Amino acid sequence: MKRLYRKAKRALLVAVAVISLLPQGLNGQIDGEFFRGGINDGVKIIEAYMAPWARAFGAGLNSGWYNTAKPHSFGGFDITLTVSAGLVPESHQSYDLAELDFQNISLENPMAPTIAPTISGSTNMGPAMESIDPNSGLQLANFYAPAGTGLNFVPVPMIQGGLGLPLGTEIKGRFIPKIAMDDSYISMWGFGLKHSIAQYIPGYEFLPYDISLFGAYSKIEGKVPFDAKPGSYDNYTVYTADSFSDQHMLGVIDGWNASVIGSLNLPVVTLYGALGYAGSSTVLDIVGNIPIPSVSGSTVVYVDDEVVTDIDKVEIQDFSGLRANVGVRLKFAIFTIHADYTRSQYNVISGGFGISFR
């Protein structure tokens, strides 16, 4: 038992290390330059750029909940470490800047390609962009669309447990403690409920299969810093360099799913699958002072009345739809190992191990 505990702890630390690096990778890509072309245009880039990771997180949140359709008997329980990886499809690893309907931003070279990487895409910078003052013709800002990370999957590790209740019902919960690194953090929690419908079939207790209804909800919360400072502070009388030292994004990703689960329960091997519907949504709050360039005479300057403070509720388009998954679990005494594959708009691979007492 002590050996299992040590292995579980080591695996959890590895999984936590992976997920805690994600905000750092994001921070390395987001320098906030595109806000200099106007807040509305900057938000459009944020939404298109970050959507794949948000949806992959949501797909991972909705996976790894079960490895059998059979609920625990009353008082039975399990503790399981699961890692689900949401896979970003190739079609979502880039986006077309021409489709974002910018107000102020345009390509610096009108003949250049308009395709830019999303956060999960190529590590090369996107096309050169610029913002021109319509009255003076001066260039207010120029920047490149941000590069991707090259990471086309998002791991979502979690510790979860299930507890058997009366009437063929099991309650489940999952948790990631708040993981902080520098100025970033991430945390997660969720709960689910499984109820056997096979128990209503006469002679069910003599059959090797189970069928259950399952529903769950999860939430991830995180903070990611970014950098959108003006090039010079000489034009400020109120704002100083310190006024831009706490720029960050606060993100909340919600995931929910409802499924019908079936499993064939053999002495060592359990084959399971499910068909259901899942959805997720992401809301970002952009916090801090964001400077916007303007024109004074024949010079581009940053002045106090062109600072925007806080942008609330930037919403990433919801991901929702049908999902189907298949998996296998091996059980040796009280120890379990499982793996499954989920087919949906964002496919998911899940795996884990744990202990289970019926």
PETAMO-V301645 format. One record per pair of residues at least 12 apart in sequence whose C-alpha atoms are under 7 Angstrom apart, sorted by the first residue. I is the first residue (numbers start at 1). J is the second residue. D is the distance in whole Angstrom. If there is no record, write none. Layout:
I;J;D, I;J;D
//
This chain:
15;157;6, 16;157;7, 19;155;6, 19;156;7, 20;179;7, 23;184;6, 23;224;6, 25;149;7, 27;224;6, 27;225;6, 27;226;6, 29;146;6, 29;147;6, 29;148;7, 30;146;7, 30;226;6, 31;226;6, 31;227;5, 31;228;6, 32;226;6, 32;227;5, 32;228;4, 33;143;6, 33;228;6, 34;143;7, 36;141;6, 36;292;5, 36;293;6, 37;104;6, 37;105;6, 37;131;5, 37;141;6, 38;104;7, 38;292;7, 41;102;6, 41;103;6, 41;104;7, 41;105;7, 44;100;7, 47;316;6, 48;95;7, 49;118;4, 49;119;6, 50;118;7, 50;119;6, 51;316;6, 52;88;6, 52;92;6, 52;120;7, 53;120;7, 53;154;7, 54;282;6, 55;319;6, 56;86;4, 56;87;6, 56;88;6, 56;153;7, 56;154;6, 56;346;6, 57;86;6, 57;154;6, 57;156;7, 58;253;7, 58;254;7, 58;255;5, 58;280;5, 59;86;6, 59;346;6, 59;348;7, 60;84;5, 60;85;6, 60;86;5, 60;156;6, 60;348;6, 61;156;7, 61;218;6, 61;255;6, 62;255;6, 62;256;6, 62;257;6, 62;278;7, 63;84;6, 64;82;6, 64;84;6, 64;350;6, 67;272;7, 67;329;6, 67;338;7, 68;263;6, 68;270;7, 68;272;6, 69;210;6, 69;211;6, 69;212;6, 69;261;5, 69;262;5, 69;263;5, 69;272;7, 70;196;7, 70;210;5, 71;164;7, 71;168;6, 71;169;6, 71;170;5, 71;194;7, 71;195;7, 71;196;7, 72;163;7, 72;164;4, 72;170;6, 72;358;5, 73;164;5, 73;165;7, 73;168;7, 73;358;6, 74;164;4, 74;165;5, 74;166;5, 75;163;6, 75;164;5, 75;165;7, 76;163;6, 76;164;5, 76;357;5, 76;358;5, 77;162;5, 77;163;4, 77;164;6, 77;356;6, 77;357;5, 77;358;6, 78;161;5, 78;162;5, 78;163;7, 78;355;6, 78;356;4, 78;357;6, 79;160;6, 79;161;4, 79;162;7, 79;354;6, 79;355;6, 79;356;7, 80;159;6, 80;160;5, 80;161;6, 80;352;7, 80;353;6, 80;354;4, 80;355;7, 81;158;6, 81;159;5, 81;160;6, 81;352;5, 81;353;6, 81;354;6, 82;157;6, 82;158;6, 82;159;6, 82;350;7, 82;351;6, 82;352;4, 82;353;7, 83;155;6, 83;156;6, 83;157;4, 83;158;6, 83;350;6, 83;351;6, 83;352;6, 84;155;6, 84;156;5, 84;157;6, 84;348;7, 84;349;6, 84;350;4, 84;351;7, 85;153;6, 85;154;5, 85;155;4, 85;156;6, 85;348;5, 85;349;5, 85;350;6, 86;153;5, 86;154;5, 86;155;7, 86;346;6, 86;347;6, 86;348;5, 86;349;7, 87;152;6, 87;153;4, 87;154;7, 87;346;6, 87;347;5, 87;348;6, 88;152;5, 88;153;6, 88;346;6, 89;346;7, 93;117;6, 93;118;5, 93;120;5, 93;121;4, 94;115;7, 94;116;6, 94;117;4, 94;118;5, 94;121;6, 95;115;6, 95;116;6, 95;117;6, 95;118;6, 96;114;6, 96;115;5, 96;116;6, 97;114;5, 97;115;6, 97;116;7, 98;114;6, 104;131;6, 105;129;7, 105;130;6, 105;131;5, 106;129;6, 106;130;6, 106;131;6, 107;128;6, 107;129;4, 107;130;6, 108;128;6, 108;129;5, 108;130;5, 114;127;7, 116;145;7, 117;147;6, 117;148;6, 118;148;6, 119;147;7, 119;148;4, 119;149;6, 120;148;5, 120;149;6, 120;150;5, 120;151;5, 120;152;5, 121;148;5, 121;149;6, 121;150;5, 121;151;7, 121;152;7, 122;147;7, 122;148;5, 122;149;7, 122;150;5, 123;147;5, 123;148;5, 123;149;5, 123;150;6, 124;147;5, 124;148;7, 125;144;6, 125;145;6, 125;146;6, 125;147;4, 126;144;6, 126;145;4, 126;146;6, 126;147;6, 127;144;6, 127;145;6, 128;143;6, 128;144;4, 128;145;7, 129;142;6, 129;143;5, 129;144;6, 129;145;7, 130;142;4, 130;143;6, 140;293;6, 140;294;7, 140;300;6, 158;174;6, 158;175;6, 158;176;6, 159;174;6, 159;175;6, 159;176;7, 160;173;5, 160;174;4, 160;175;6, 161;173;6, 161;174;6, 168;195;6, 168;196;5, 169;194;6, 169;195;4, 169;196;6, 170;193;6, 170;194;5, 170;195;6, 171;192;6, 171;193;5, 171;194;6, 172;191;5, 172;192;5, 172;193;6, 173;190;6, 173;191;4, 173;192;6, 174;189;5, 174;190;5, 174;191;6, 175;188;6, 175;189;4, 175;190;7, 176;188;5, 176;189;6, 183;225;7, 184;223;5, 184;224;5, 184;225;7, 185;222;5, 185;223;5, 186;221;6, 186;222;4, 186;223;7, 187;220;6, 187;221;5, 187;222;6, 188;219;6, 188;220;4, 188;221;6, 189;218;6, 189;219;6, 189;220;7, 190;217;5, 190;218;4, 190;219;6, 191;216;6, 191;217;6, 191;218;7, 192;215;6, 192;216;4, 192;217;6, 193;214;6, 193;215;6, 193;216;6, 194;212;6, 194;213;6, 194;214;4, 194;215;7, 195;212;5, 195;213;5, 195;214;7, 196;211;6, 196;212;4, 196;213;6, 197;211;6, 197;212;5, 197;213;7, 198;210;6, 198;211;5, 198;212;7, 208;264;6, 208;265;5, 208;266;7, 209;263;6, 209;264;4, 209;265;6, 210;262;6, 210;263;5, 210;264;7, 211;261;6, 211;262;4, 211;263;7, 212;260;6, 212;261;5, 212;262;7, 213;259;6, 213;260;5, 213;261;6, 214;258;6, 214;259;5, 214;260;6, 215;257;6, 215;258;4, 215;259;6, 216;256;6, 216;257;6, 216;258;7, 217;255;6, 217;256;4, 217;257;7, 218;254;6, 218;255;5, 218;256;6, 219;252;7, 219;253;6, 219;254;5, 219;255;6, 220;252;6, 220;253;5, 220;254;7, 221;251;6, 221;252;5, 221;253;7, 222;250;6, 222;251;5, 222;252;7, 223;248;7, 223;249;6, 223;250;5, 223;251;6, 224;248;5, 224;249;5, 224;250;7, 225;247;6, 225;248;4, 225;249;6, 226;247;6, 226;248;5, 227;247;6, 228;290;6, 229;244;6, 229;291;7, 230;291;6, 230;302;7, 235;301;7, 235;302;6, 235;303;6, 236;303;6, 236;304;6, 238;304;7, 239;304;7, 243;289;7, 244;288;7, 244;289;6, 246;288;6, 247;287;6, 247;288;5, 247;289;7, 248;286;6, 248;287;5, 248;288;7, 249;284;6, 249;285;6, 249;286;5, 249;287;6, 250;284;6, 250;285;5, 250;286;6, 251;283;6, 251;284;4, 251;285;6, 252;282;6, 252;283;5, 252;284;7, 253;280;7, 253;281;6, 253;282;4, 253;283;7, 254;280;5, 254;281;5, 254;282;7, 255;279;6, 255;280;4, 255;281;7, 256;278;6, 256;279;6, 256;280;6, 257;277;6, 257;278;4, 257;279;6, 258;276;6, 258;277;6, 258;278;6, 259;274;6, 259;275;6, 259;276;4, 259;277;6, 260;274;5, 260;275;6, 260;276;6, 261;273;6, 261;274;4, 261;275;7, 262;274;6, 268;330;6, 268;331;5, 268;332;7, 269;329;6, 269;330;5, 269;331;7, 270;328;6, 270;329;5, 270;330;6, 271;327;6, 271;328;5, 271;329;7, 272;326;6, 272;327;5, 272;328;6, 273;325;5, 273;326;4, 273;327;6, 274;324;6, 274;325;5, 274;326;7, 275;323;6, 275;324;4, 275;325;7, 276;322;6, 276;323;5, 276;324;6, 277;321;6, 277;322;4, 277;323;6, 278;320;5, 278;321;6, 278;322;6, 278;323;7, 279;319;5, 279;320;4, 279;321;6, 280;318;6, 280;319;5, 280;320;6, 281;316;7, 281;317;7, 281;318;5, 281;319;7, 282;315;6, 282;316;5, 283;313;6, 283;314;6, 283;315;5, 283;316;6, 284;313;5, 284;314;5, 284;315;6, 285;311;6, 285;312;5, 285;313;5, 285;314;6, 286;310;6, 286;311;5, 286;312;6, 287;310;4, 287;311;6, 288;309;6, 288;310;5, 289;307;6, 289;308;6, 289;309;4, 289;310;7, 290;307;5, 290;308;5, 290;309;6, 291;306;6, 291;307;4, 291;308;6, 292;306;5, 292;307;6, 322;344;6, 323;342;7, 323;343;6, 323;344;5, 324;342;6, 324;343;5, 324;344;7, 325;340;7, 325;341;5, 325;342;4, 325;343;6, 326;340;6, 326;341;6, 326;342;7, 327;339;6, 327;340;4, 327;341;6, 328;340;6, 334;355;5, 334;356;5, 334;357;6, 335;354;6, 335;355;5, 335;356;6, 336;353;5, 336;354;5, 336;355;6, 336;356;7, 337;352;6, 337;353;4, 337;354;7, 338;351;6, 338;352;6, 338;353;6, 339;351;4, 339;352;7
//
